[in-house]
Amino acid sequence: MEKTVRLTADQREDLVAYLDGELPDDKAHQIDEIIARSEVARHEVEALARTFELLDILPAMRAADDFASKTLTNLKVMEQPFSLTDQWWFRYFKRALKIGVWIISLVLCGWLGFQTTRNWIPDHNADVLRDLPVIENLDRYEEIGDINLLKEMKRNGLFDDAQEK
């Protein structure tokens, strides 16, 4: 006789059905063989049987009359799908999201307007700044009168000193 043979986890799960006589014959026969060979397994079965006997001694509790209707109501509530729109905070979140979208839209429109006026619309002041050296010396250029005189001065090397400075 093997004293230390224990029931497997699957067989332990079937013990309640075994004690109630509801276990199929092949599984019940396996458990009978293990109980016959092992004191440890026999002790496990006896402990479970005593536990059931103690449960039988306890007075039977009676459920409240409305227990079934409350349980069914709770089950119906649990079957309903979870909806975010039914949450208390969803209305505030939706409002904050709308405000955020408006703010982002306004900032984006302002940035787009700034970029449009900066890059696509010509700046007339830029032309004046580009021509500023000519405008500053306009009085001197008017005294010369003719472009041919400037070309003659350049051929004679009069502008070479101005370029070196």
Z-matrix of the N, CA and C atoms (Angstrom, degrees):
N
C 1 1.466
C 2 1.522 1 108.57
N 3 1.328 2 115.59 1 128.98
C 4 1.464 3 121.70 2 178.56
C 5 1.514 4 107.39 3 -89.86
N 6 1.311 5 116.38 4 114.42
C 7 1.459 6 119.51 5 -174.85
C 8 1.525 7 112.82 6 -81.13
N 9 1.348 8 118.59 7 -24.19
C 10 1.469 9 120.66 8 -171.42
C 11 1.520 10 113.84 9 -102.32
N 12 1.306 11 119.86 10 5.86
C 13 1.463 12 121.07 11 178.49
C 14 1.535 13 108.28 12 -67.59
N 15 1.315 14 114.75 13 128.62
C 16 1.469 15 119.51 14 -177.91
C 17 1.519 16 109.63 15 -111.77
N 18 1.291 17 115.28 16 162.98
C 19 1.463 18 121.17 17 174.56
C 20 1.535 19 108.86 18 -74.96
N 21 1.320 20 117.05 19 144.29
C 22 1.465 21 120.25 20 176.23
C 23 1.526 22 108.92 21 -74.45
N 24 1.316 23 115.44 22 169.80
C 25 1.469 24 119.72 23 -179.17
C 26 1.525 25 110.59 24 -62.77
N 27 1.328 26 117.15 25 -39.32
C 28 1.470 27 120.30 26 178.35
C 29 1.532 28 110.83 27 -65.20
N 30 1.326 29 116.42 28 -41.27
C 31 1.462 30 119.79 29 179.92
C 32 1.522 31 110.74 30 -67.88
N 33 1.340 32 117.62 31 -36.08
C 34 1.462 33 120.79 32 177.09
C 35 1.525 34 110.73 33 -63.63
N 36 1.322 35 116.27 34 -35.79
C 37 1.466 36 119.56 35 178.12
C 38 1.536 37 111.01 36 -67.60
N 39 1.331 38 116.71 37 -28.44
C 40 1.465 39 120.65 38 -178.59
C 41 1.529 40 113.28 39 -86.99
N 42 1.335 41 118.67 40 -2.05
C 43 1.464 42 120.97 41 -175.55
C 44 1.519 43 113.09 42 -61.03
N 45 1.324 44 117.36 43 -38.37
C 46 1.474 45 119.83 44 -179.21
C 47 1.522 46 109.11 45 -63.20
N 48 1.327 47 116.39 46 -46.10
C 49 1.471 48 119.16 47 177.88
C 50 1.526 49 110.25 48 -64.41
N 51 1.329 50 117.98 49 -34.88
C 52 1.474 51 121.94 50 178.23
C 53 1.536 52 110.55 51 -63.33
N 54 1.332 53 115.97 52 -46.52
C 55 1.463 54 119.68 53 -179.31
C 56 1.528 55 111.90 54 -67.46
N 57 1.323 56 117.57 55 -30.69
C 58 1.466 57 120.88 56 179.03
C 59 1.528 58 111.62 57 -83.85
N 60 1.345 59 117.26 58 -7.17
C 61 1.461 60 120.68 59 -179.41
C 62 1.507 61 112.85 60 77.26
N 63 1.323 62 118.47 61 22.51
C 64 1.455 63 122.30 62 -177.07
C 65 1.527 64 112.81 63 -104.34
N 66 1.311 65 117.94 64 1.52
C 67 1.462 66 122.41 65 -176.69
C 68 1.536 67 109.87 66 -82.16
N 69 1.332 68 118.29 67 140.14
C 70 1.477 69 120.02 68 176.76
C 71 1.538 70 110.69 69 -56.79
N 72 1.328 71 116.60 70 154.06
C 73 1.467 72 122.28 71 -172.94
C 74 1.530 73 112.90 72 -59.55
N 75 1.312 74 118.59 73 -40.89
C 76 1.473 75 119.44 74 -177.07
C 77 1.526 76 111.09 75 -65.88
N 78 1.328 77 117.55 76 -42.11
C 79 1.472 78 120.34 77 178.71
C 80 1.528 79 110.72 78 -69.95
N 81 1.319 80 116.81 79 -39.30
C 82 1.467 81 120.61 80 178.49
C 83 1.521 82 110.16 81 -63.57
N 84 1.331 83 117.18 82 -38.49
C 85 1.463 84 121.40 83 179.12
C 86 1.532 85 110.36 84 -64.71
N 87 1.355 86 118.06 85 -40.45
C 88 1.466 87 121.40 86 178.12
C 89 1.533 88 110.58 87 -61.05
N 90 1.336 89 116.04 88 -46.34
C 91 1.466 90 120.11 89 -179.27
C 92 1.528 91 110.07 90 -65.38
N 93 1.362 92 118.42 91 -38.03
C 94 1.463 93 121.56 92 176.96
C 95 1.531 94 111.10 93 -60.08
N 96 1.317 95 116.77 94 -42.35
C 97 1.464 96 120.38 95 -179.73
C 98 1.527 97 111.18 96 -64.40
N 99 1.320 98 117.01 97 -42.57
C 100 1.468 99 120.55 98 -179.45
C 101 1.524 100 109.90 99 -66.72
N 102 1.322 101 117.79 100 -40.52
C 103 1.468 102 121.49 101 179.26
C 104 1.531 103 110.08 102 -64.37
N 105 1.310 104 116.54 103 -37.93
C 106 1.469 105 120.51 104 -179.27
C 107 1.527 106 110.90 105 -68.16
N 108 1.328 107 118.32 106 -31.97
C 109 1.467 108 121.10 107 -175.96
C 110 1.517 109 113.38 108 -91.27
N 111 1.344 110 119.13 109 -24.54
C 112 1.468 111 120.27 110 -168.62
C 113 1.517 112 111.94 111 -125.61
N 114 1.327 113 115.01 112 130.84
C 115 1.456 114 120.74 113 176.37
C 116 1.534 115 110.76 114 -71.81
N 117 1.329 116 115.81 115 -35.58
C 118 1.476 117 119.53 116 -179.61
C 119 1.512 118 110.16 117 -63.60
N 120 1.323 119 117.68 118 -45.15
C 121 1.469 120 120.99 119 179.44
C 122 1.525 121 110.08 120 -65.99
N 123 1.342 122 116.53 121 -39.81
C 124 1.466 123 120.16 122 178.54
C 125 1.530 124 109.91 123 -62.29
N 126 1.318 125 116.40 124 -39.92
C 127 1.460 126 120.73 125 179.24
C 128 1.536 127 110.65 126 -63.98
N 129 1.337 128 118.53 127 -40.19
C 130 1.474 129 121.71 128 178.69
C 131 1.527 130 110.43 129 -62.00
N 132 1.339 131 116.27 130 -44.51
C 133 1.462 132 120.33 131 -178.80
C 134 1.527 133 110.26 132 -66.30
N 135 1.346 134 117.57 133 -42.48
C 136 1.461 135 120.77 134 179.23
C 137 1.530 136 111.49 135 -63.83
N 138 1.342 137 117.35 136 -38.78
C 139 1.469 138 120.11 137 179.31
C 140 1.522 139 110.39 138 -64.52
N 141 1.331 140 116.93 139 -41.53
C 142 1.466 141 120.06 140 178.56
C 143 1.531 142 110.26 141 -67.03
N 144 1.325 143 117.71 142 -38.98
C 145 1.467 144 120.76 143 179.53
C 146 1.526 145 110.56 144 -65.03
N 147 1.344 146 117.12 145 -41.01
C 148 1.476 147 120.12 146 178.05
C 149 1.535 148 110.26 147 -64.47
N 150 1.323 149 116.28 148 -37.90
C 151 1.480 150 119.93 149 178.25
C 152 1.520 151 110.00 150 -60.75
N 153 1.330 152 116.98 151 -42.98
C 154 1.460 153 119.92 152 178.41
C 155 1.525 154 111.34 153 -66.03
N 156 1.334 155 117.30 154 -36.92
C 157 1.465 156 120.38 155 177.84
C 158 1.523 157 110.48 156 -63.90
N 159 1.346 158 116.43 157 -39.40
C 160 1.471 159 119.37 158 177.33
C 161 1.519 160 111.22 159 -65.83
N 162 1.309 161 116.56 160 -36.05
C 163 1.472 162 119.07 161 177.37
C 164 1.521 163 111.05 162 -65.50
N 165 1.324 164 116.45 163 -33.46
C 166 1.471 165 119.35 164 178.69
C 167 1.525 166 111.37 165 -68.78
N 168 1.349 167 117.80 166 -28.73
C 169 1.461 168 121.65 167 -179.88
C 170 1.526 169 111.37 168 -71.23
N 171 1.340 170 116.94 169 -33.20
C 172 1.466 171 120.86 170 -178.52
C 173 1.520 172 109.99 171 -61.95
N 174 1.332 173 115.55 172 147.17
C 175 1.469 174 117.67 173 178.38
C 176 1.538 175 109.69 174 -68.59
N 177 1.292 176 114.34 175 142.10
C 178 1.467 177 119.96 176 -179.51
C 179 1.531 178 109.07 177 -73.35
N 180 1.297 179 115.43 178 132.09
C 181 1.462 180 120.35 179 178.81
C 182 1.523 181 108.46 180 -89.67
N 183 1.308 182 114.00 181 142.12
C 184 1.455 183 119.29 182 178.98
C 185 1.526 184 107.32 183 -105.58
N 186 1.305 185 116.10 184 133.17
C 187 1.459 186 121.34 185 178.00
C 188 1.518 187 109.68 186 -75.08
N 189 1.324 188 115.29 187 153.36
C 190 1.463 189 119.99 188 178.78
C 191 1.528 190 108.99 189 -64.24
N 192 1.338 191 114.92 190 156.84
C 193 1.463 192 119.69 191 -177.14
C 194 1.532 193 112.23 192 -63.62
N 195 1.333 194 117.18 193 -32.44
C 196 1.466 195 119.73 194 -177.95
C 197 1.537 196 112.23 195 -94.57
N 198 1.337 197 117.45 196 11.98
C 199 1.466 198 121.16 197 -178.38
C 200 1.534 199 111.52 198 -59.89
N 201 1.315 200 117.02 199 -45.46
C 202 1.464 201 120.96 200 -177.23
C 203 1.529 202 110.65 201 -64.71
N 204 1.333 203 116.66 202 -44.66
C 205 1.466 204 118.44 203 -178.07
C 206 1.530 205 111.25 204 -67.47
N 207 1.349 206 117.63 205 -38.13
C 208 1.473 207 120.12 206 177.57
C 209 1.523 208 111.29 207 -66.06
N 210 1.317 209 115.76 208 -40.40
C 211 1.460 210 119.72 209 -179.92
C 212 1.528 211 110.64 210 -64.51
N 213 1.324 212 116.78 211 -44.34
C 214 1.465 213 120.27 212 179.10
C 215 1.532 214 110.98 213 -65.41
N 216 1.322 215 117.23 214 -38.01
C 217 1.466 216 120.56 215 177.01
C 218 1.522 217 110.54 216 -62.77
N 219 1.332 218 115.85 217 -44.46
C 220 1.471 219 119.60 218 178.25
C 221 1.525 220 111.54 219 -62.70
N 222 1.315 221 116.89 220 -38.07
C 223 1.465 222 120.02 221 178.25
C 224 1.519 223 111.38 222 -66.26
N 225 1.333 224 116.65 223 -39.56
C 226 1.471 225 119.56 224 178.04
C 227 1.522 226 110.54 225 -64.24
N 228 1.327 227 116.91 226 -40.26
C 229 1.471 228 120.64 227 178.39
C 230 1.525 229 109.96 228 -64.33
N 231 1.317 230 116.64 229 -40.37
C 232 1.461 231 120.24 230 -178.73
C 233 1.525 232 111.58 231 -69.91
N 234 1.341 233 118.01 232 -26.25
C 235 1.459 234 121.47 233 179.87
C 236 1.521 235 112.05 234 -74.32
N 237 1.325 236 117.74 235 -23.87
C 238 1.454 237 120.00 236 -178.69
C 239 1.517 238 109.66 237 -66.81
N 240 1.338 239 116.81 238 138.97
C 241 1.471 240 119.40 239 -178.26
C 242 1.529 241 110.97 240 -67.94
N 243 1.328 242 114.38 241 148.61
C 244 1.462 243 120.93 242 178.73
C 245 1.518 244 108.62 243 -76.00
N 246 1.306 245 116.92 244 129.64
C 247 1.458 246 121.33 245 -178.16
C 248 1.525 247 109.44 246 -123.41
N 249 1.323 248 115.68 247 127.30
C 250 1.464 249 119.85 248 178.22
C 251 1.528 250 111.59 249 -66.96
N 252 1.327 251 116.23 250 -31.37
C 253 1.458 252 119.06 251 -177.23
C 254 1.525 253 112.36 252 -67.07
N 255 1.308 254 117.55 253 -17.08
C 256 1.466 255 120.58 254 178.69
C 257 1.525 256 112.73 255 -87.37
N 258 1.310 257 118.03 256 -6.22
C 259 1.469 258 121.30 257 -178.23
C 260 1.529 259 109.80 258 -76.51
N 261 1.326 260 116.26 259 149.25
C 262 1.476 261 121.50 260 -176.67
C 263 1.518 262 111.89 261 -65.64
N 264 1.298 263 119.13 262 -31.50
C 265 1.454 264 123.06 263 -174.22
C 266 1.532 265 111.96 264 -86.90
N 267 1.328 266 117.85 265 -11.05
C 268 1.458 267 120.39 266 -174.09
C 269 1.533 268 111.97 267 -65.17
N 270 1.328 269 116.92 268 -38.14
C 271 1.467 270 120.45 269 -179.77
C 272 1.528 271 110.48 270 -63.01
N 273 1.350 272 118.22 271 -42.21
C 274 1.464 273 121.85 272 178.57
C 275 1.523 274 111.41 273 -67.94
N 276 1.322 275 115.93 274 -38.98
C 277 1.463 276 120.10 275 178.18
C 278 1.523 277 110.78 276 -64.13
N 279 1.325 278 116.67 277 -41.79
C 280 1.464 279 121.47 278 179.91
C 281 1.535 280 110.48 279 -63.56
N 282 1.322 281 117.25 280 -42.35
C 283 1.461 282 121.83 281 178.70
C 284 1.531 283 110.82 282 -65.07
N 285 1.335 284 116.81 283 -43.90
C 286 1.467 285 120.56 284 178.77
C 287 1.522 286 110.93 285 -64.86
N 288 1.309 287 117.18 286 -36.25
C 289 1.468 288 120.96 287 178.17
C 290 1.528 289 110.53 288 -65.37
N 291 1.329 290 117.41 289 -41.86
C 292 1.476 291 120.43 290 177.85
C 293 1.530 292 110.58 291 -62.73
N 294 1.318 293 116.76 292 -44.64
C 295 1.465 294 120.25 293 179.37
C 296 1.524 295 110.23 294 -62.83
N 297 1.327 296 116.77 295 -41.95
C 298 1.465 297 120.56 296 178.31
C 299 1.513 298 112.43 297 -61.97
N 300 1.330 299 116.76 298 -41.01
C 301 1.470 300 120.30 299 178.61
C 302 1.523 301 110.02 300 -64.71
N 303 1.330 302 117.53 301 -40.61
C 304 1.466 303 120.55 302 178.28
C 305 1.531 304 110.86 303 -63.69
N 306 1.304 305 117.05 304 -43.58
C 307 1.468 306 120.31 305 -179.68
C 308 1.521 307 110.34 306 -63.07
N 309 1.320 308 116.65 307 -45.75
C 310 1.464 309 120.07 308 179.20
C 311 1.523 310 110.36 309 -63.06
N 312 1.331 311 117.74 310 -39.90
C 313 1.469 312 121.06 311 178.69
C 314 1.531 313 111.20 312 -63.30
N 315 1.330 314 116.82 313 -43.42
C 316 1.461 315 119.83 314 179.47
C 317 1.528 316 111.99 315 -64.95
N 318 1.324 317 117.03 316 -41.88
C 319 1.465 318 120.62 317 178.19
C 320 1.517 319 109.91 318 -64.02
N 321 1.327 320 117.58 319 -42.10
C 322 1.460 321 121.43 320 179.67
C 323 1.534 322 110.89 321 -64.74
N 324 1.328 323 117.45 322 -41.82
C 325 1.472 324 120.31 323 177.56
C 326 1.526 325 111.31 324 -64.36
N 327 1.328 326 117.07 325 -40.39
C 328 1.469 327 119.90 326 177.62
C 329 1.515 328 111.43 327 -63.80
N 330 1.307 329 117.49 328 -43.64
C 331 1.470 330 120.99 329 179.39
C 332 1.521 331 110.19 330 -64.68
N 333 1.338 332 117.88 331 -42.14
C 334 1.457 333 121.86 332 179.81
C 335 1.532 334 110.34 333 -64.74
N 336 1.328 335 117.13 334 -40.59
C 337 1.468 336 119.93 335 177.16
C 338 1.519 337 111.87 336 -64.37
N 339 1.313 338 117.01 337 -42.00
C 340 1.466 339 120.72 338 177.86
C 341 1.522 340 110.88 339 -61.66
N 342 1.335 341 117.03 340 -45.78
C 343 1.461 342 120.07 341 -179.82
C 344 1.525 343 111.30 342 -64.97
N 345 1.324 344 116.80 343 -36.61
C 346 1.467 345 120.58 344 179.49
C 347 1.522 346 110.51 345 -64.20
N 348 1.313 347 116.97 346 -49.64
C 349 1.464 348 119.10 347 -178.69
C 350 1.516 349 111.62 348 -68.88
N 351 1.297 350 117.69 349 -29.62
C 352 1.466 351 121.20 350 -178.15
C 353 1.524 352 111.84 351 -75.60
N 354 1.314 353 118.17 352 -39.33
C 355 1.456 354 120.76 353 -171.35
C 356 1.522 355 114.55 354 -105.21
N 357 1.307 356 120.36 355 -33.94
C 358 1.448 357 121.12 356 -170.95
C 359 1.521 358 113.87 357 -100.19
N 360 1.301 359 118.14 358 -28.46
C 361 1.467 360 120.47 359 179.85
C 362 1.523 361 107.85 360 -89.69
N 363 1.340 362 117.75 361 125.31
C 364 1.475 363 119.88 362 -176.94
C 365 1.533 364 111.48 363 -65.24
N 366 1.329 365 114.51 364 141.57
C 367 1.454 366 122.08 365 179.46
C 368 1.524 367 107.91 366 -100.78
N 369 1.337 368 116.85 367 112.31
C 370 1.464 369 120.75 368 -177.58
C 371 1.521 370 111.11 369 -69.30
N 372 1.280 371 118.31 370 -26.42
C 373 1.463 372 120.63 371 177.16
C 374 1.518 373 111.36 372 -67.20
N 375 1.316 374 117.75 373 -27.44
C 376 1.460 375 120.54 374 178.46
C 377 1.524 376 110.39 375 -64.71
N 378 1.341 377 117.05 376 -37.69
C 379 1.471 378 120.42 377 176.97
C 380 1.520 379 110.90 378 -63.92
N 381 1.317 380 116.46 379 -41.13
C 382 1.464 381 120.31 380 179.79
C 383 1.529 382 110.21 381 -66.01
N 384 1.316 383 117.49 382 -42.45
C 385 1.464 384 120.92 383 178.62
C 386 1.532 385 111.35 384 -64.58
N 387 1.321 386 116.52 385 -37.65
C 388 1.464 387 119.70 386 178.84
C 389 1.533 388 110.72 387 -65.39
N 390 1.315 389 117.12 388 -38.33
C 391 1.470 390 121.57 389 -177.31
C 392 1.522 391 112.88 390 -93.06
N 393 1.309 392 119.60 391 9.32
C 394 1.461 393 123.63 392 -176.38
C 395 1.529 394 113.04 393 -56.68
N 396 1.328 395 121.16 394 -44.12
C 397 1.468 396 119.01 395 178.65
C 398 1.537 397 112.68 396 -60.00
N 399 1.305 398 117.58 397 -36.42
C 400 1.468 399 120.91 398 178.41
C 401 1.523 400 109.96 399 -69.35
N 402 1.345 401 116.21 400 -41.70
C 403 1.461 402 120.71 401 -178.81
C 404 1.534 403 110.03 402 -64.77
N 405 1.331 404 117.91 403 -39.18
C 406 1.458 405 121.14 404 -179.98
C 407 1.526 406 111.94 405 -64.24
N 408 1.306 407 117.63 406 -32.98
C 409 1.471 408 121.42 407 -178.44
C 410 1.521 409 112.30 408 -103.56
N 411 1.324 410 118.45 409 19.32
C 412 1.455 411 123.05 410 -176.54
C 413 1.534 412 111.40 411 -60.37
N 414 1.330 413 117.61 412 -38.24
C 415 1.470 414 120.27 413 179.92
C 416 1.529 415 110.67 414 -61.90
N 417 1.297 416 118.62 415 -41.77
C 418 1.473 417 121.89 416 179.17
C 419 1.518 418 110.98 417 -66.04
N 420 1.340 419 115.95 418 -40.65
C 421 1.459 420 119.14 419 -178.59
C 422 1.529 421 111.41 420 -67.05
N 423 1.332 422 117.16 421 -32.79
C 424 1.460 423 120.02 422 178.95
C 425 1.529 424 111.50 423 -69.89
N 426 1.331 425 116.75 424 -29.09
C 427 1.461 426 120.37 425 178.46
C 428 1.535 427 111.11 426 -69.17
N 429 1.317 428 116.38 427 -31.11
C 430 1.460 429 119.83 428 -178.33
C 431 1.519 430 109.27 429 -68.71
N 432 1.279 431 118.25 430 -44.92
C 433 1.434 432 121.63 431 173.61
C 434 1.510 433 115.73 432 84.05
N 435 1.348 434 119.55 433 -43.10
C 436 1.449 435 120.96 434 -173.00
C 437 1.533 436 109.26 435 -132.68
N 438 1.288 437 116.67 436 143.26
C 439 1.454 438 121.70 437 -179.79
C 440 1.515 439 111.36 438 -72.20
N 441 1.302 440 116.86 439 -25.70
C 442 1.468 441 120.31 440 -179.35
C 443 1.531 442 110.72 441 -63.37
N 444 1.336 443 116.50 442 -34.97
C 445 1.462 444 119.33 443 178.52
C 446 1.531 445 110.17 444 -64.65
N 447 1.316 446 118.37 445 -38.99
C 448 1.458 447 121.82 446 178.16
C 449 1.523 448 111.19 447 -65.84
N 450 1.315 449 116.57 448 -40.66
C 451 1.456 450 119.76 449 178.39
C 452 1.529 451 110.56 450 -63.65
N 453 1.329 452 117.29 451 -40.02
C 454 1.469 453 122.00 452 178.71
C 455 1.533 454 110.33 453 -64.58
N 456 1.333 455 117.13 454 -39.75
C 457 1.463 456 120.76 455 -179.98
C 458 1.533 457 110.38 456 -67.63
N 459 1.307 458 116.94 457 -36.02
C 460 1.456 459 120.14 458 179.06
C 461 1.523 460 110.11 459 -68.30
N 462 1.331 461 118.08 460 -39.96
C 463 1.464 462 121.58 461 178.04
C 464 1.519 463 111.49 462 -63.00
N 465 1.294 464 116.69 463 -33.89
C 466 1.466 465 121.05 464 -179.51
C 467 1.524 466 112.15 465 -80.98
N 468 1.350 467 118.71 466 -5.61
C 469 1.453 468 121.67 467 175.55
C 470 1.514 469 114.16 468 84.59
N 471 1.297 470 117.14 469 19.83
C 472 1.452 471 119.22 470 -179.59
C 473 1.535 472 112.69 471 -72.66
N 474 1.312 473 118.20 472 -23.76
C 475 1.461 474 121.60 473 -179.45
C 476 1.529 475 113.73 474 -88.17
N 477 1.330 476 117.26 475 -8.03
C 478 1.463 477 119.76 476 -178.42
C 479 1.525 478 111.91 477 -64.12
N 480 1.303 479 117.82 478 -37.21
C 481 1.467 480 120.36 479 178.60
C 482 1.526 481 111.61 480 -65.26
N 483 1.315 482 116.96 481 -37.35
C 484 1.475 483 120.75 482 -178.67
C 485 1.512 484 110.36 483 -68.85
N 486 1.334 485 117.87 484 -32.42
C 487 1.453 486 120.36 485 -179.66
C 488 1.518 487 111.93 486 -74.06
N 489 1.336 488 118.39 487 -31.07
C 490 1.468 489 121.91 488 -177.91
C 491 1.521 490 111.42 489 -73.52
N 492 1.297 491 117.86 490 -27.22
C 493 1.459 492 120.77 491 -178.59
C 494 1.434 493 110.51 492 -74.10
